[in-house]
Amino acid sequence: MRHRKEGKKFNRKTGARRSFLRNLVGDVVRHGKIETTEARAKALRPLVEHLVTIAKRGDLASRRILLRRLHNKNVVERLLDEVGPRYADRKGGYMRVLKLGKTRKRDGVRLARLEFV
């Protein structure tokens, strides 16, 4: 039973799921927005928001935490230099999930856009 279990599995094993979500987080930070499925967008939003909260501190410890979680130096630098200071005076809610009202042609999955506020 999956009672009280957080998050979606996306039909992947643990390592593949972590890598998949890590790459999606990197894409969101790199491009500012991505168009993906609603389920993926809803799963990504709390991850990205937590990383932005860590990046707002901007110290060495935050840099090391972000590098450990993202494995991408360019994404971490963007988080610390651009995204963190932009939301310095905001308490939370850095991401927005917009349901696009269209479906993916091959499998009919509803699409959404995940973007920074």
Phi and psi restraints in degrees (range 20) as a CNS / XPLOR table:
assign (resid 1 and name C) (resid 2 and name N)
       (resid 2 and name CA) (resid 2 and name C) 1.0 -105.0 20.0 2
assign (resid 2 and name N) (resid 2 and name CA)
       (resid 2 and name C) (resid 3 and name N) 1.0 31.1 20.0 2
assign (resid 2 and name C) (resid 3 and name N)
       (resid 3 and name CA) (resid 3 and name C) 1.0 -61.5 20.0 2
assign (resid 3 and name N) (resid 3 and name CA)
       (resid 3 and name C) (resid 4 and name N) 1.0 133.7 20.0 2
assign (resid 3 and name C) (resid 4 and name N)
       (resid 4 and name CA) (resid 4 and name C) 1.0 61.5 20.0 2
assign (resid 4 and name N) (resid 4 and name CA)
       (resid 4 and name C) (resid 5 and name N) 1.0 28.5 20.0 2
assign (resid 4 and name C) (resid 5 and name N)
       (resid 5 and name CA) (resid 5 and name C) 1.0 -98.7 20.0 2
assign (resid 5 and name N) (resid 5 and name CA)
       (resid 5 and name C) (resid 6 and name N) 1.0 131.9 20.0 2
assign (resid 5 and name C) (resid 6 and name N)
       (resid 6 and name CA) (resid 6 and name C) 1.0 -88.4 20.0 2
assign (resid 6 and name N) (resid 6 and name CA)
       (resid 6 and name C) (resid 7 and name N) 1.0 145.1 20.0 2
assign (resid 6 and name C) (resid 7 and name N)
       (resid 7 and name CA) (resid 7 and name C) 1.0 85.8 20.0 2
assign (resid 7 and name N) (resid 7 and name CA)
       (resid 7 and name C) (resid 8 and name N) 1.0 160.4 20.0 2
assign (resid 7 and name C) (resid 8 and name N)
       (resid 8 and name CA) (resid 8 and name C) 1.0 -93.2 20.0 2
assign (resid 8 and name N) (resid 8 and name CA)
       (resid 8 and name C) (resid 9 and name N) 1.0 155.6 20.0 2
assign (resid 8 and name C) (resid 9 and name N)
       (resid 9 and name CA) (resid 9 and name C) 1.0 -95.2 20.0 2
assign (resid 9 and name N) (resid 9 and name CA)
       (resid 9 and name C) (resid 10 and name N) 1.0 -24.8 20.0 2
assign (resid 9 and name C) (resid 10 and name N)
       (resid 10 and name CA) (resid 10 and name C) 1.0 56.3 20.0 2
assign (resid 10 and name N) (resid 10 and name CA)
       (resid 10 and name C) (resid 11 and name N) 1.0 28.4 20.0 2
assign (resid 10 and name C) (resid 11 and name N)
       (resid 11 and name CA) (resid 11 and name C) 1.0 55.6 20.0 2
assign (resid 11 and name N) (resid 11 and name CA)
       (resid 11 and name C) (resid 12 and name N) 1.0 38.6 20.0 2
assign (resid 11 and name C) (resid 12 and name N)
       (resid 12 and name CA) (resid 12 and name C) 1.0 -131.1 20.0 2
assign (resid 12 and name N) (resid 12 and name CA)
       (resid 12 and name C) (resid 13 and name N) 1.0 156.5 20.0 2
assign (resid 12 and name C) (resid 13 and name N)
       (resid 13 and name CA) (resid 13 and name C) 1.0 -77.4 20.0 2
assign (resid 13 and name N) (resid 13 and name CA)
       (resid 13 and name C) (resid 14 and name N) 1.0 169.3 20.0 2
assign (resid 13 and name C) (resid 14 and name N)
       (resid 14 and name CA) (resid 14 and name C) 1.0 -56.3 20.0 2
assign (resid 14 and name N) (resid 14 and name CA)
       (resid 14 and name C) (resid 15 and name N) 1.0 -51.3 20.0 2
assign (resid 14 and name C) (resid 15 and name N)
       (resid 15 and name CA) (resid 15 and name C) 1.0 -63.2 20.0 2
assign (resid 15 and name N) (resid 15 and name CA)
       (resid 15 and name C) (resid 16 and name N) 1.0 -43.4 20.0 2
assign (resid 15 and name C) (resid 16 and name N)
       (resid 16 and name CA) (resid 16 and name C) 1.0 -65.7 20.0 2
assign (resid 16 and name N) (resid 16 and name CA)
       (resid 16 and name C) (resid 17 and name N) 1.0 -37.8 20.0 2
assign (resid 16 and name C) (resid 17 and name N)
       (resid 17 and name CA) (resid 17 and name C) 1.0 -66.7 20.0 2
assign (resid 17 and name N) (resid 17 and name CA)
       (resid 17 and name C) (resid 18 and name N) 1.0 -42.6 20.0 2
assign (resid 17 and name C) (resid 18 and name N)
       (resid 18 and name CA) (resid 18 and name C) 1.0 -62.6 20.0 2
assign (resid 18 and name N) (resid 18 and name CA)
       (resid 18 and name C) (resid 19 and name N) 1.0 -43.8 20.0 2
assign (resid 18 and name C) (resid 19 and name N)
       (resid 19 and name CA) (resid 19 and name C) 1.0 -64.1 20.0 2
assign (resid 19 and name N) (resid 19 and name CA)
       (resid 19 and name C) (resid 20 and name N) 1.0 -42.4 20.0 2
assign (resid 19 and name C) (resid 20 and name N)
       (resid 20 and name CA) (resid 20 and name C) 1.0 -59.8 20.0 2
assign (resid 20 and name N) (resid 20 and name CA)
       (resid 20 and name C) (resid 21 and name N) 1.0 -48.9 20.0 2
assign (resid 20 and name C) (resid 21 and name N)
       (resid 21 and name CA) (resid 21 and name C) 1.0 -68.6 20.0 2
assign (resid 21 and name N) (resid 21 and name CA)
       (resid 21 and name C) (resid 22 and name N) 1.0 -36.2 20.0 2
assign (resid 21 and name C) (resid 22 and name N)
       (resid 22 and name CA) (resid 22 and name C) 1.0 -62.5 20.0 2
assign (resid 22 and name N) (resid 22 and name CA)
       (resid 22 and name C) (resid 23 and name N) 1.0 -42.3 20.0 2
assign (resid 22 and name C) (resid 23 and name N)
       (resid 23 and name CA) (resid 23 and name C) 1.0 -67.3 20.0 2
assign (resid 23 and name N) (resid 23 and name CA)
       (resid 23 and name C) (resid 24 and name N) 1.0 -39.0 20.0 2
assign (resid 23 and name C) (resid 24 and name N)
       (resid 24 and name CA) (resid 24 and name C) 1.0 -65.6 20.0 2
assign (resid 24 and name N) (resid 24 and name CA)
       (resid 24 and name C) (resid 25 and name N) 1.0 -40.4 20.0 2
assign (resid 24 and name C) (resid 25 and name N)
       (resid 25 and name CA) (resid 25 and name C) 1.0 -61.3 20.0 2
assign (resid 25 and name N) (resid 25 and name CA)
       (resid 25 and name C) (resid 26 and name N) 1.0 -43.0 20.0 2
assign (resid 25 and name C) (resid 26 and name N)
       (resid 26 and name CA) (resid 26 and name C) 1.0 -61.0 20.0 2
assign (resid 26 and name N) (resid 26 and name CA)
       (resid 26 and name C) (resid 27 and name N) 1.0 -39.5 20.0 2
assign (resid 26 and name C) (resid 27 and name N)
       (resid 27 and name CA) (resid 27 and name C) 1.0 -65.0 20.0 2
assign (resid 27 and name N) (resid 27 and name CA)
       (resid 27 and name C) (resid 28 and name N) 1.0 -40.8 20.0 2
assign (resid 27 and name C) (resid 28 and name N)
       (resid 28 and name CA) (resid 28 and name C) 1.0 -62.7 20.0 2
assign (resid 28 and name N) (resid 28 and name CA)
       (resid 28 and name C) (resid 29 and name N) 1.0 -45.6 20.0 2
assign (resid 28 and name C) (resid 29 and name N)
       (resid 29 and name CA) (resid 29 and name C) 1.0 -67.6 20.0 2
assign (resid 29 and name N) (resid 29 and name CA)
       (resid 29 and name C) (resid 30 and name N) 1.0 -40.8 20.0 2
assign (resid 29 and name C) (resid 30 and name N)
       (resid 30 and name CA) (resid 30 and name C) 1.0 -66.7 20.0 2
assign (resid 30 and name N) (resid 30 and name CA)
       (resid 30 and name C) (resid 31 and name N) 1.0 -43.8 20.0 2
assign (resid 30 and name C) (resid 31 and name N)
       (resid 31 and name CA) (resid 31 and name C) 1.0 -101.8 20.0 2
assign (resid 31 and name N) (resid 31 and name CA)
       (resid 31 and name C) (resid 32 and name N) 1.0 -14.2 20.0 2
assign (resid 31 and name C) (resid 32 and name N)
       (resid 32 and name CA) (resid 32 and name C) 1.0 87.5 20.0 2
assign (resid 32 and name N) (resid 32 and name CA)
       (resid 32 and name C) (resid 33 and name N) 1.0 -22.5 20.0 2
assign (resid 32 and name C) (resid 33 and name N)
       (resid 33 and name CA) (resid 33 and name C) 1.0 -161.8 20.0 2
assign (resid 33 and name N) (resid 33 and name CA)
       (resid 33 and name C) (resid 34 and name N) 1.0 152.9 20.0 2
assign (resid 33 and name C) (resid 34 and name N)
       (resid 34 and name CA) (resid 34 and name C) 1.0 -141.1 20.0 2
assign (resid 34 and name N) (resid 34 and name CA)
       (resid 34 and name C) (resid 35 and name N) 1.0 154.9 20.0 2
assign (resid 34 and name C) (resid 35 and name N)
       (resid 35 and name CA) (resid 35 and name C) 1.0 -108.8 20.0 2
assign (resid 35 and name N) (resid 35 and name CA)
       (resid 35 and name C) (resid 36 and name N) 1.0 119.8 20.0 2
assign (resid 35 and name C) (resid 36 and name N)
       (resid 36 and name CA) (resid 36 and name C) 1.0 -148.3 20.0 2
assign (resid 36 and name N) (resid 36 and name CA)
       (resid 36 and name C) (resid 37 and name N) 1.0 -171.3 20.0 2
assign (resid 36 and name C) (resid 37 and name N)
       (resid 37 and name CA) (resid 37 and name C) 1.0 -76.9 20.0 2
assign (resid 37 and name N) (resid 37 and name CA)
       (resid 37 and name C) (resid 38 and name N) 1.0 159.4 20.0 2
assign (resid 37 and name C) (resid 38 and name N)
       (resid 38 and name CA) (resid 38 and name C) 1.0 -61.2 20.0 2
assign (resid 38 and name N) (resid 38 and name CA)
       (resid 38 and name C) (resid 39 and name N) 1.0 -41.3 20.0 2
assign (resid 38 and name C) (resid 39 and name N)
       (resid 39 and name CA) (resid 39 and name C) 1.0 -63.7 20.0 2
assign (resid 39 and name N) (resid 39 and name CA)
       (resid 39 and name C) (resid 40 and name N) 1.0 -42.2 20.0 2
assign (resid 39 and name C) (resid 40 and name N)
       (resid 40 and name CA) (resid 40 and name C) 1.0 -66.4 20.0 2
assign (resid 40 and name N) (resid 40 and name CA)
       (resid 40 and name C) (resid 41 and name N) 1.0 -42.0 20.0 2
assign (resid 40 and name C) (resid 41 and name N)
       (resid 41 and name CA) (resid 41 and name C) 1.0 -62.8 20.0 2
assign (resid 41 and name N) (resid 41 and name CA)
       (resid 41 and name C) (resid 42 and name N) 1.0 -41.5 20.0 2
assign (resid 41 and name C) (resid 42 and name N)
       (resid 42 and name CA) (resid 42 and name C) 1.0 -68.2 20.0 2
assign (resid 42 and name N) (resid 42 and name CA)
       (resid 42 and name C) (resid 43 and name N) 1.0 -32.0 20.0 2
assign (resid 42 and name C) (resid 43 and name N)
       (resid 43 and name CA) (resid 43 and name C) 1.0 -76.5 20.0 2
assign (resid 43 and name N) (resid 43 and name CA)
       (resid 43 and name C) (resid 44 and name N) 1.0 -31.0 20.0 2
assign (resid 43 and name C) (resid 44 and name N)
       (resid 44 and name CA) (resid 44 and name C) 1.0 -77.6 20.0 2
assign (resid 44 and name N) (resid 44 and name CA)
       (resid 44 and name C) (resid 45 and name N) 1.0 -34.1 20.0 2
assign (resid 44 and name C) (resid 45 and name N)
       (resid 45 and name CA) (resid 45 and name C) 1.0 -53.6 20.0 2
assign (resid 45 and name N) (resid 45 and name CA)
       (resid 45 and name C) (resid 46 and name N) 1.0 -51.2 20.0 2
assign (resid 45 and name C) (resid 46 and name N)
       (resid 46 and name CA) (resid 46 and name C) 1.0 -65.3 20.0 2
assign (resid 46 and name N) (resid 46 and name CA)
       (resid 46 and name C) (resid 47 and name N) 1.0 -31.1 20.0 2
assign (resid 46 and name C) (resid 47 and name N)
       (resid 47 and name CA) (resid 47 and name C) 1.0 -64.8 20.0 2
assign (resid 47 and name N) (resid 47 and name CA)
       (resid 47 and name C) (resid 48 and name N) 1.0 -48.2 20.0 2
assign (resid 47 and name C) (resid 48 and name N)
       (resid 48 and name CA) (resid 48 and name C) 1.0 -65.8 20.0 2
assign (resid 48 and name N) (resid 48 and name CA)
       (resid 48 and name C) (resid 49 and name N) 1.0 -41.4 20.0 2
assign (resid 48 and name C) (resid 49 and name N)
       (resid 49 and name CA) (resid 49 and name C) 1.0 -63.3 20.0 2
assign (resid 49 and name N) (resid 49 and name CA)
       (resid 49 and name C) (resid 50 and name N) 1.0 -38.3 20.0 2
assign (resid 49 and name C) (resid 50 and name N)
       (resid 50 and name CA) (resid 50 and name C) 1.0 -66.6 20.0 2
assign (resid 50 and name N) (resid 50 and name CA)
       (resid 50 and name C) (resid 51 and name N) 1.0 -39.1 20.0 2
assign (resid 50 and name C) (resid 51 and name N)
       (resid 51 and name CA) (resid 51 and name C) 1.0 -66.7 20.0 2
assign (resid 51 and name N) (resid 51 and name CA)
       (resid 51 and name C) (resid 52 and name N) 1.0 -36.2 20.0 2
assign (resid 51 and name C) (resid 52 and name N)
       (resid 52 and name CA) (resid 52 and name C) 1.0 -66.0 20.0 2
assign (resid 52 and name N) (resid 52 and name CA)
       (resid 52 and name C) (resid 53 and name N) 1.0 -39.6 20.0 2
assign (resid 52 and name C) (resid 53 and name N)
       (resid 53 and name CA) (resid 53 and name C) 1.0 -61.7 20.0 2
assign (resid 53 and name N) (resid 53 and name CA)
       (resid 53 and name C) (resid 54 and name N) 1.0 -40.5 20.0 2
assign (resid 53 and name C) (resid 54 and name N)
       (resid 54 and name CA) (resid 54 and name C) 1.0 -66.5 20.0 2
assign (resid 54 and name N) (resid 54 and name CA)
       (resid 54 and name C) (resid 55 and name N) 1.0 -40.5 20.0 2
assign (resid 54 and name C) (resid 55 and name N)
       (resid 55 and name CA) (resid 55 and name C) 1.0 -67.5 20.0 2
assign (resid 55 and name N) (resid 55 and name CA)
       (resid 55 and name C) (resid 56 and name N) 1.0 -24.9 20.0 2
assign (resid 55 and name C) (resid 56 and name N)
       (resid 56 and name CA) (resid 56 and name C) 1.0 -63.5 20.0 2
assign (resid 56 and name N) (resid 56 and name CA)
       (resid 56 and name C) (resid 57 and name N) 1.0 -28.8 20.0 2
assign (resid 56 and name C) (resid 57 and name N)
       (resid 57 and name CA) (resid 57 and name C) 1.0 -67.0 20.0 2
assign (resid 57 and name N) (resid 57 and name CA)
       (resid 57 and name C) (resid 58 and name N) 1.0 -42.8 20.0 2
assign (resid 57 and name C) (resid 58 and name N)
       (resid 58 and name CA) (resid 58 and name C) 1.0 74.0 20.0 2
assign (resid 58 and name N) (resid 58 and name CA)
       (resid 58 and name C) (resid 59 and name N) 1.0 14.2 20.0 2
assign (resid 58 and name C) (resid 59 and name N)
       (resid 59 and name CA) (resid 59 and name C) 1.0 -95.7 20.0 2
assign (resid 59 and name N) (resid 59 and name CA)
       (resid 59 and name C) (resid 60 and name N) 1.0 -178.3 20.0 2
assign (resid 59 and name C) (resid 60 and name N)
       (resid 60 and name CA) (resid 60 and name C) 1.0 -65.3 20.0 2
assign (resid 60 and name N) (resid 60 and name CA)
       (resid 60 and name C) (resid 61 and name N) 1.0 -38.6 20.0 2
assign (resid 60 and name C) (resid 61 and name N)
       (resid 61 and name CA) (resid 61 and name C) 1.0 -62.3 20.0 2
assign (resid 61 and name N) (resid 61 and name CA)
       (resid 61 and name C) (resid 62 and name N) 1.0 -40.3 20.0 2
assign (resid 61 and name C) (resid 62 and name N)
       (resid 62 and name CA) (resid 62 and name C) 1.0 -64.0 20.0 2
assign (resid 62 and name N) (resid 62 and name CA)
       (resid 62 and name C) (resid 63 and name N) 1.0 -41.8 20.0 2
assign (resid 62 and name C) (resid 63 and name N)
       (resid 63 and name CA) (resid 63 and name C) 1.0 -59.1 20.0 2
assign (resid 63 and name N) (resid 63 and name CA)
       (resid 63 and name C) (resid 64 and name N) 1.0 -42.9 20.0 2
assign (resid 63 and name C) (resid 64 and name N)
       (resid 64 and name CA) (resid 64 and name C) 1.0 -68.8 20.0 2
assign (resid 64 and name N) (resid 64 and name CA)
       (resid 64 and name C) (resid 65 and name N) 1.0 -39.1 20.0 2
assign (resid 64 and name C) (resid 65 and name N)
       (resid 65 and name CA) (resid 65 and name C) 1.0 -62.3 20.0 2
assign (resid 65 and name N) (resid 65 and name CA)
       (resid 65 and name C) (resid 66 and name N) 1.0 -46.1 20.0 2
assign (resid 65 and name C) (resid 66 and name N)
       (resid 66 and name CA) (resid 66 and name C) 1.0 -64.7 20.0 2
assign (resid 66 and name N) (resid 66 and name CA)
       (resid 66 and name C) (resid 67 and name N) 1.0 -41.0 20.0 2
assign (resid 66 and name C) (resid 67 and name N)
       (resid 67 and name CA) (resid 67 and name C) 1.0 -63.8 20.0 2
assign (resid 67 and name N) (resid 67 and name CA)
       (resid 67 and name C) (resid 68 and name N) 1.0 -37.2 20.0 2
assign (resid 67 and name C) (resid 68 and name N)
       (resid 68 and name CA) (resid 68 and name C) 1.0 -66.8 20.0 2
assign (resid 68 and name N) (resid 68 and name CA)
       (resid 68 and name C) (resid 69 and name N) 1.0 -34.0 20.0 2
assign (resid 68 and name C) (resid 69 and name N)
       (resid 69 and name CA) (resid 69 and name C) 1.0 -87.2 20.0 2
assign (resid 69 and name N) (resid 69 and name CA)
       (resid 69 and name C) (resid 70 and name N) 1.0 -31.7 20.0 2
assign (resid 69 and name C) (resid 70 and name N)
       (resid 70 and name CA) (resid 70 and name C) 1.0 -104.0 20.0 2
assign (resid 70 and name N) (resid 70 and name CA)
       (resid 70 and name C) (resid 71 and name N) 1.0 -25.2 20.0 2
assign (resid 70 and name C) (resid 71 and name N)
       (resid 71 and name CA) (resid 71 and name C) 1.0 60.4 20.0 2
assign (resid 71 and name N) (resid 71 and name CA)
       (resid 71 and name C) (resid 72 and name N) 1.0 26.0 20.0 2
assign (resid 71 and name C) (resid 72 and name N)
       (resid 72 and name CA) (resid 72 and name C) 1.0 -144.1 20.0 2
assign (resid 72 and name N) (resid 72 and name CA)
       (resid 72 and name C) (resid 73 and name N) 1.0 110.6 20.0 2
assign (resid 72 and name C) (resid 73 and name N)
       (resid 73 and name CA) (resid 73 and name C) 1.0 -64.0 20.0 2
assign (resid 73 and name N) (resid 73 and name CA)
       (resid 73 and name C) (resid 74 and name N) 1.0 -38.7 20.0 2
assign (resid 73 and name C) (resid 74 and name N)
       (resid 74 and name CA) (resid 74 and name C) 1.0 -64.9 20.0 2
assign (resid 74 and name N) (resid 74 and name CA)
       (resid 74 and name C) (resid 75 and name N) 1.0 -40.6 20.0 2
assign (resid 74 and name C) (resid 75 and name N)
       (resid 75 and name CA) (resid 75 and name C) 1.0 -67.0 20.0 2
assign (resid 75 and name N) (resid 75 and name CA)
       (resid 75 and name C) (resid 76 and name N) 1.0 -40.9 20.0 2
assign (resid 75 and name C) (resid 76 and name N)
       (resid 76 and name CA) (resid 76 and name C) 1.0 -64.3 20.0 2
assign (resid 76 and name N) (resid 76 and name CA)
       (resid 76 and name C) (resid 77 and name N) 1.0 -42.3 20.0 2
assign (resid 76 and name C) (resid 77 and name N)
       (resid 77 and name CA) (resid 77 and name C) 1.0 -63.2 20.0 2
assign (resid 77 and name N) (resid 77 and name CA)
       (resid 77 and name C) (resid 78 and name N) 1.0 -40.1 20.0 2
assign (resid 77 and name C) (resid 78 and name N)
       (resid 78 and name CA) (resid 78 and name C) 1.0 -65.1 20.0 2
assign (resid 78 and name N) (resid 78 and name CA)
       (resid 78 and name C) (resid 79 and name N) 1.0 -40.8 20.0 2
assign (resid 78 and name C) (resid 79 and name N)
       (resid 79 and name CA) (resid 79 and name C) 1.0 -60.8 20.0 2
assign (resid 79 and name N) (resid 79 and name CA)
       (resid 79 and name C) (resid 80 and name N) 1.0 -46.9 20.0 2
assign (resid 79 and name C) (resid 80 and name N)
       (resid 80 and name CA) (resid 80 and name C) 1.0 -74.4 20.0 2
assign (resid 80 and name N) (resid 80 and name CA)
       (resid 80 and name C) (resid 81 and name N) 1.0 -36.5 20.0 2
assign (resid 80 and name C) (resid 81 and name N)
       (resid 81 and name CA) (resid 81 and name C) 1.0 -87.6 20.0 2
assign (resid 81 and name N) (resid 81 and name CA)
       (resid 81 and name C) (resid 82 and name N) 1.0 -34.3 20.0 2
assign (resid 81 and name C) (resid 82 and name N)
       (resid 82 and name CA) (resid 82 and name C) 1.0 -112.6 20.0 2
assign (resid 82 and name N) (resid 82 and name CA)
       (resid 82 and name C) (resid 83 and name N) 1.0 -53.1 20.0 2
assign (resid 82 and name C) (resid 83 and name N)
       (resid 83 and name CA) (resid 83 and name C) 1.0 -72.9 20.0 2
assign (resid 83 and name N) (resid 83 and name CA)
       (resid 83 and name C) (resid 84 and name N) 1.0 -45.8 20.0 2
assign (resid 83 and name C) (resid 84 and name N)
       (resid 84 and name CA) (resid 84 and name C) 1.0 -57.9 20.0 2
assign (resid 84 and name N) (resid 84 and name CA)
       (resid 84 and name C) (resid 85 and name N) 1.0 -53.2 20.0 2
assign (resid 84 and name C) (resid 85 and name N)
       (resid 85 and name CA) (resid 85 and name C) 1.0 -64.2 20.0 2
assign (resid 85 and name N) (resid 85 and name CA)
       (resid 85 and name C) (resid 86 and name N) 1.0 -28.9 20.0 2
assign (resid 85 and name C) (resid 86 and name N)
       (resid 86 and name CA) (resid 86 and name C) 1.0 -64.4 20.0 2
assign (resid 86 and name N) (resid 86 and name CA)
       (resid 86 and name C) (resid 87 and name N) 1.0 -32.9 20.0 2
assign (resid 86 and name C) (resid 87 and name N)
       (resid 87 and name CA) (resid 87 and name C) 1.0 -109.0 20.0 2
assign (resid 87 and name N) (resid 87 and name CA)
       (resid 87 and name C) (resid 88 and name N) 1.0 27.0 20.0 2
assign (resid 87 and name C) (resid 88 and name N)
       (resid 88 and name CA) (resid 88 and name C) 1.0 -62.2 20.0 2
assign (resid 88 and name N) (resid 88 and name CA)
       (resid 88 and name C) (resid 89 and name N) 1.0 -35.6 20.0 2
assign (resid 88 and name C) (resid 89 and name N)
       (resid 89 and name CA) (resid 89 and name C) 1.0 -101.6 20.0 2
assign (resid 89 and name N) (resid 89 and name CA)
       (resid 89 and name C) (resid 90 and name N) 1.0 13.2 20.0 2
assign (resid 89 and name C) (resid 90 and name N)
       (resid 90 and name CA) (resid 90 and name C) 1.0 -104.5 20.0 2
assign (resid 90 and name N) (resid 90 and name CA)
       (resid 90 and name C) (resid 91 and name N) 1.0 135.4 20.0 2
assign (resid 90 and name C) (resid 91 and name N)
       (resid 91 and name CA) (resid 91 and name C) 1.0 -77.0 20.0 2
assign (resid 91 and name N) (resid 91 and name CA)
       (resid 91 and name C) (resid 92 and name N) 1.0 -25.8 20.0 2
assign (resid 91 and name C) (resid 92 and name N)
       (resid 92 and name CA) (resid 92 and name C) 1.0 170.8 20.0 2
assign (resid 92 and name N) (resid 92 and name CA)
       (resid 92 and name C) (resid 93 and name N) 1.0 -175.0 20.0 2
assign (resid 92 and name C) (resid 93 and name N)
       (resid 93 and name CA) (resid 93 and name C) 1.0 70.4 20.0 2
assign (resid 93 and name N) (resid 93 and name CA)
       (resid 93 and name C) (resid 94 and name N) 1.0 56.0 20.0 2
assign (resid 93 and name C) (resid 94 and name N)
       (resid 94 and name CA) (resid 94 and name C) 1.0 -88.0 20.0 2
assign (resid 94 and name N) (resid 94 and name CA)
       (resid 94 and name C) (resid 95 and name N) 1.0 -16.3 20.0 2
assign (resid 94 and name C) (resid 95 and name N)
       (resid 95 and name CA) (resid 95 and name C) 1.0 -114.4 20.0 2
assign (resid 95 and name N) (resid 95 and name CA)
       (resid 95 and name C) (resid 96 and name N) 1.0 153.3 20.0 2
assign (resid 95 and name C) (resid 96 and name N)
       (resid 96 and name CA) (resid 96 and name C) 1.0 -131.0 20.0 2
assign (resid 96 and name N) (resid 96 and name CA)
       (resid 96 and name C) (resid 97 and name N) 1.0 133.2 20.0 2
assign (resid 96 and name C) (resid 97 and name N)
       (resid 97 and name CA) (resid 97 and name C) 1.0 -107.4 20.0 2
assign (resid 97 and name N) (resid 97 and name CA)
       (resid 97 and name C) (resid 98 and name N) 1.0 113.2 20.0 2
assign (resid 97 and name C) (resid 98 and name N)
       (resid 98 and name CA) (resid 98 and name C) 1.0 -103.3 20.0 2
assign (resid 98 and name N) (resid 98 and name CA)
       (resid 98 and name C) (resid 99 and name N) 1.0 120.0 20.0 2
assign (resid 98 and name C) (resid 99 and name N)
       (resid 99 and name CA) (resid 99 and name C) 1.0 -79.0 20.0 2
assign (resid 99 and name N) (resid 99 and name CA)
       (resid 99 and name C) (resid 100 and name N) 1.0 123.4 20.0 2
assign (resid 99 and name C) (resid 100 and name N)
       (resid 100 and name CA) (resid 100 and name C) 1.0 -82.0 20.0 2
assign (resid 100 and name N) (resid 100 and name CA)
       (resid 100 and name C) (resid 101 and name N) 1.0 -17.0 20.0 2
assign (resid 100 and name C) (resid 101 and name N)
       (resid 101 and name CA) (resid 101 and name C) 1.0 74.5 20.0 2
assign (resid 101 and name N) (resid 101 and name CA)
       (resid 101 and name C) (resid 102 and name N) 1.0 16.7 20.0 2
assign (resid 101 and name C) (resid 102 and name N)
       (resid 102 and name CA) (resid 102 and name C) 1.0 -129.1 20.0 2
assign (resid 102 and name N) (resid 102 and name CA)
       (resid 102 and name C) (resid 103 and name N) 1.0 162.8 20.0 2
assign (resid 102 and name C) (resid 103 and name N)
       (resid 103 and name CA) (resid 103 and name C) 1.0 -119.1 20.0 2
assign (resid 103 and name N) (resid 103 and name CA)
       (resid 103 and name C) (resid 104 and name N) 1.0 157.4 20.0 2
assign (resid 103 and name C) (resid 104 and name N)
       (resid 104 and name CA) (resid 104 and name C) 1.0 -75.1 20.0 2
assign (resid 104 and name N) (resid 104 and name CA)
       (resid 104 and name C) (resid 105 and name N) 1.0 135.0 20.0 2
assign (resid 104 and name C) (resid 105 and name N)
       (resid 105 and name CA) (resid 105 and name C) 1.0 -65.4 20.0 2
assign (resid 105 and name N) (resid 105 and name CA)
       (resid 105 and name C) (resid 106 and name N) 1.0 -38.5 20.0 2
assign (resid 105 and name C) (resid 106 and name N)
       (resid 106 and name CA) (resid 106 and name C) 1.0 -74.2 20.0 2
assign (resid 106 and name N) (resid 106 and name CA)
       (resid 106 and name C) (resid 107 and name N) 1.0 -31.1 20.0 2
assign (resid 106 and name C) (resid 107 and name N)
       (resid 107 and name CA) (resid 107 and name C) 1.0 -133.1 20.0 2
assign (resid 107 and name N) (resid 107 and name CA)
       (resid 107 and name C) (resid 108 and name N) 1.0 -0.4 20.0 2
assign (resid 107 and name C) (resid 108 and name N)
       (resid 108 and name CA) (resid 108 and name C) 1.0 75.9 20.0 2
assign (resid 108 and name N) (resid 108 and name CA)
       (resid 108 and name C) (resid 109 and name N) 1.0 17.3 20.0 2
assign (resid 108 and name C) (resid 109 and name N)
       (resid 109 and name CA) (resid 109 and name C) 1.0 -78.0 20.0 2
assign (resid 109 and name N) (resid 109 and name CA)
       (resid 109 and name C) (resid 110 and name N) 1.0 137.3 20.0 2
assign (resid 109 and name C) (resid 110 and name N)
       (resid 110 and name CA) (resid 110 and name C) 1.0 -71.5 20.0 2
assign (resid 110 and name N) (resid 110 and name CA)
       (resid 110 and name C) (resid 111 and name N) 1.0 140.6 20.0 2
assign (resid 110 and name C) (resid 111 and name N)
       (resid 111 and name CA) (resid 111 and name C) 1.0 -104.1 20.0 2
assign (resid 111 and name N) (resid 111 and name CA)
       (resid 111 and name C) (resid 112 and name N) 1.0 154.5 20.0 2
assign (resid 111 and name C) (resid 112 and name N)
       (resid 112 and name CA) (resid 112 and name C) 1.0 -144.6 20.0 2
assign (resid 112 and name N) (resid 112 and name CA)
       (resid 112 and name C) (resid 113 and name N) 1.0 159.8 20.0 2
assign (resid 112 and name C) (resid 113 and name N)
       (resid 113 and name CA) (resid 113 and name C) 1.0 -113.2 20.0 2
assign (resid 113 and name N) (resid 113 and name CA)
       (resid 113 and name C) (resid 114 and name N) 1.0 127.9 20.0 2
assign (resid 113 and name C) (resid 114 and name N)
       (resid 114 and name CA) (resid 114 and name C) 1.0 -105.5 20.0 2
assign (resid 114 and name N) (resid 114 and name CA)
       (resid 114 and name C) (resid 115 and name N) 1.0 121.4 20.0 2
assign (resid 114 and name C) (resid 115 and name N)
       (resid 115 and name CA) (resid 115 and name C) 1.0 -144.0 20.0 2
assign (resid 115 and name N) (resid 115 and name CA)
       (resid 115 and name C) (resid 116 and name N) 1.0 160.3 20.0 2
assign (resid 115 and name C) (resid 116 and name N)
       (resid 116 and name CA) (resid 116 and name C) 1.0 -73.8 20.0 2
assign (resid 116 and name N) (resid 116 and name CA)
       (resid 116 and name C) (resid 117 and name N) 1.0 146.9 20.0 2
